[in-house]
Amino acid sequence: MAPGSSRANISVGLFEAFLQGWLLRQEQFLNELTITQTILDESIMRNLISRILAHYQEYYEEKSRMSHINVFYMFSPSWFTPLEKSFLWIAGFKPGLAFPLVMNSVNDLSENQIERINRLRIETRIEERNLMDKLAKIQESVASPPLMELAQQYGMEMLRDGEITEVDEEIEILRTAVENVVTDADRLRTRTADSVVGILNPLQSLKFLAAAAQLQLRIRMVGMQREAERRHQMDTSNGW
């Protein structure tokens, strides 16, 4: 096994542990969001919004460190269930998901707010399309299909010694290009959420952030339940 593989495996374990703690804090924030909506104290609401945005930023910073070690692994991460993976768009939620969330969770948007949100939606869609085009061009630039398969399966840090000596340079170029696209996608996710919050008033922002947290936690819960049922069915069929 290549020396980098041990470091990659350790990093995966550390990220999974980080994610577990991060999701626990996400549940706590959801409780705060629910309670704070009844308090109607603007300073308290703004403080909570700031802390939640910082909470998301912490996730993206940790994810960026993991991506730098093995960006290919981020496209099918072991810490997500198959259901969660089905929502992945360039290694994360699609930025445009913010718009149906805000429209469904906030029922008192002004005409001006709706206009600004629709304008932001169009801008975000264009940037999403540009990022998908970049990723497609990167994939098309790989001369040999097995090279992309190899990179996706192991990543630069998990390749066995001597297997691809002649293509190490190409894989490094590929890794850097894909990592840059993932970084840009995460920036778009962050910028879109920040822009939506910037359009909304504090109470509306709480409703939007609560809807986002509820969706994420719900998808994870259902995904884990399905996996538990699948494992139970497999154990039963094997006579255990």
GILINWO-V770469 format. One record per backbone hydrogen bond with DSSP energy under -0.5 kcal/mol. CO is the residue of the C=O (numbers start at 1). NH is the residue of the N-H. E is the energy in kcal/mol with one decimal. If there is no record, write none. Layout:
co=CO nh=NH e=E
co=CO nh=NH e=E
This chain:
co=2 nh=5 e=-1.8
co=2 nh=6 e=-0.6
co=3 nh=6 e=-0.6
co=3 nh=7 e=-0.8
co=4 nh=8 e=-2.3
co=5 nh=9 e=-2.7
co=6 nh=10 e=-2.4
co=7 nh=11 e=-2.3
co=8 nh=12 e=-2.3
co=9 nh=13 e=-2.0
co=10 nh=14 e=-2.3
co=11 nh=15 e=-2.6
co=12 nh=16 e=-2.5
co=13 nh=17 e=-2.0
co=14 nh=18 e=-2.4
co=15 nh=19 e=-2.9
co=16 nh=20 e=-2.0
co=17 nh=21 e=-1.8
co=18 nh=22 e=-2.6
co=19 nh=23 e=-2.7
co=20 nh=24 e=-1.7
co=21 nh=25 e=-2.0
co=22 nh=26 e=-1.8
co=23 nh=27 e=-2.0
co=24 nh=28 e=-1.8
co=25 nh=29 e=-2.5
co=26 nh=30 e=-2.1
co=27 nh=31 e=-1.8
co=28 nh=32 e=-2.1
co=29 nh=33 e=-2.9
co=30 nh=34 e=-2.0
co=31 nh=35 e=-2.2
co=32 nh=36 e=-3.1
co=33 nh=37 e=-1.3
co=35 nh=38 e=-1.7
co=35 nh=39 e=-0.5
co=36 nh=39 e=-0.9
co=36 nh=40 e=-1.4
co=40 nh=42 e=-0.6
co=41 nh=45 e=-2.5
co=42 nh=46 e=-2.7
co=43 nh=47 e=-1.9
co=44 nh=48 e=-2.1
co=45 nh=49 e=-2.5
co=46 nh=50 e=-2.3
co=47 nh=51 e=-2.0
co=48 nh=52 e=-2.3
co=49 nh=53 e=-2.4
co=50 nh=54 e=-1.9
co=51 nh=55 e=-1.7
co=52 nh=56 e=-2.0
co=53 nh=57 e=-2.1
co=54 nh=58 e=-2.1
co=55 nh=59 e=-1.5
co=56 nh=60 e=-2.1
co=57 nh=61 e=-2.2
co=58 nh=62 e=-2.2
co=59 nh=63 e=-2.7
co=60 nh=64 e=-2.1
co=61 nh=65 e=-1.5
co=62 nh=66 e=-1.9
co=63 nh=67 e=-2.7
co=64 nh=68 e=-1.9
co=65 nh=69 e=-1.0
co=66 nh=70 e=-2.2
co=67 nh=71 e=-0.5
co=70 nh=73 e=-0.8
co=71 nh=74 e=-1.1
co=72 nh=75 e=-1.4
co=73 nh=76 e=-1.1
co=77 nh=80 e=-1.4
co=81 nh=85 e=-2.5
co=82 nh=86 e=-1.5
co=84 nh=87 e=-1.4
co=85 nh=88 e=-1.5
co=92 nh=89 e=-3.8
co=94 nh=97 e=-2.1
co=95 nh=98 e=-2.0
co=96 nh=99 e=-1.4
co=96 nh=100 e=-0.7
co=97 nh=101 e=-1.4
co=98 nh=102 e=-2.2
co=99 nh=103 e=-2.3
co=100 nh=104 e=-1.9
co=101 nh=105 e=-1.7
co=102 nh=106 e=-1.9
co=105 nh=107 e=-0.6
co=110 nh=114 e=-2.5
co=111 nh=115 e=-2.4
co=112 nh=116 e=-2.3
co=113 nh=117 e=-2.6
co=114 nh=118 e=-2.5
co=115 nh=119 e=-2.0
co=116 nh=120 e=-2.3
co=117 nh=121 e=-2.4
co=118 nh=122 e=-2.0
co=119 nh=123 e=-2.1
co=120 nh=124 e=-2.7
co=121 nh=125 e=-2.4
co=122 nh=126 e=-2.0
co=123 nh=127 e=-2.0
co=124 nh=128 e=-2.7
co=125 nh=129 e=-2.3
co=126 nh=130 e=-2.2
co=127 nh=131 e=-2.2
co=128 nh=132 e=-2.2
co=129 nh=133 e=-2.2
co=130 nh=134 e=-2.1
co=131 nh=135 e=-2.3
co=132 nh=136 e=-2.3
co=133 nh=137 e=-2.3
co=134 nh=138 e=-2.0
co=135 nh=139 e=-2.1
co=136 nh=140 e=-2.3
co=137 nh=141 e=-1.5
co=138 nh=142 e=-0.5
co=139 nh=142 e=-0.9
co=141 nh=143 e=-0.7
co=143 nh=145 e=-0.6
co=144 nh=147 e=-1.5
co=144 nh=148 e=-0.9
co=145 nh=148 e=-0.6
co=145 nh=149 e=-1.9
co=146 nh=150 e=-2.7
co=147 nh=151 e=-2.4
co=148 nh=152 e=-2.6
co=149 nh=153 e=-2.1
co=150 nh=154 e=-2.3
co=150 nh=155 e=-0.8
co=151 nh=155 e=-0.8
co=155 nh=158 e=-1.5
co=156 nh=159 e=-0.7
co=160 nh=163 e=-1.5
co=164 nh=167 e=-2.0
co=164 nh=168 e=-0.7
co=165 nh=168 e=-0.8
co=167 nh=171 e=-2.4
co=168 nh=172 e=-2.3
co=169 nh=173 e=-2.1
co=170 nh=174 e=-2.5
co=171 nh=175 e=-3.2
co=172 nh=176 e=-2.4
co=173 nh=177 e=-2.2
co=174 nh=178 e=-2.6
co=175 nh=179 e=-2.5
co=176 nh=180 e=-2.1
co=177 nh=181 e=-1.6
co=178 nh=182 e=-2.4
co=179 nh=183 e=-2.5
co=180 nh=184 e=-2.3
co=181 nh=185 e=-2.4
co=182 nh=186 e=-2.4
co=183 nh=187 e=-2.1
co=184 nh=188 e=-2.1
co=185 nh=189 e=-2.3
co=186 nh=190 e=-2.5
co=187 nh=191 e=-3.0
co=188 nh=192 e=-2.6
co=189 nh=193 e=-2.0
co=190 nh=194 e=-2.6
co=191 nh=195 e=-2.3
co=192 nh=196 e=-2.3
co=193 nh=197 e=-2.4
co=194 nh=198 e=-1.9
co=195 nh=199 e=-1.2
co=196 nh=199 e=-0.7
co=196 nh=200 e=-1.6
co=201 nh=205 e=-2.6
co=202 nh=206 e=-2.0
co=203 nh=207 e=-1.7
co=204 nh=208 e=-2.3
co=205 nh=209 e=-2.9
co=206 nh=210 e=-2.2
co=207 nh=211 e=-2.1
co=208 nh=212 e=-2.1
co=209 nh=213 e=-2.3
co=210 nh=214 e=-2.7
co=211 nh=215 e=-2.2
co=212 nh=216 e=-2.2
co=213 nh=217 e=-2.7
co=214 nh=218 e=-2.3
co=215 nh=219 e=-2.6
co=216 nh=220 e=-2.0
co=217 nh=221 e=-2.4
co=218 nh=222 e=-2.7
co=219 nh=223 e=-2.3
co=220 nh=224 e=-2.5
co=221 nh=225 e=-2.2
co=222 nh=226 e=-2.4
co=223 nh=227 e=-1.9
co=224 nh=228 e=-2.3
co=225 nh=229 e=-2.3
co=226 nh=230 e=-2.4
co=227 nh=231 e=-2.6
co=228 nh=232 e=-2.1
co=229 nh=233 e=-2.4
co=230 nh=234 e=-2.2
co=231 nh=235 e=-2.6
co=232 nh=236 e=-2.5
co=233 nh=237 e=-2.4
co=234 nh=238 e=-1.5
co=235 nh=240 e=-2.8
co=236 nh=239 e=-1.4
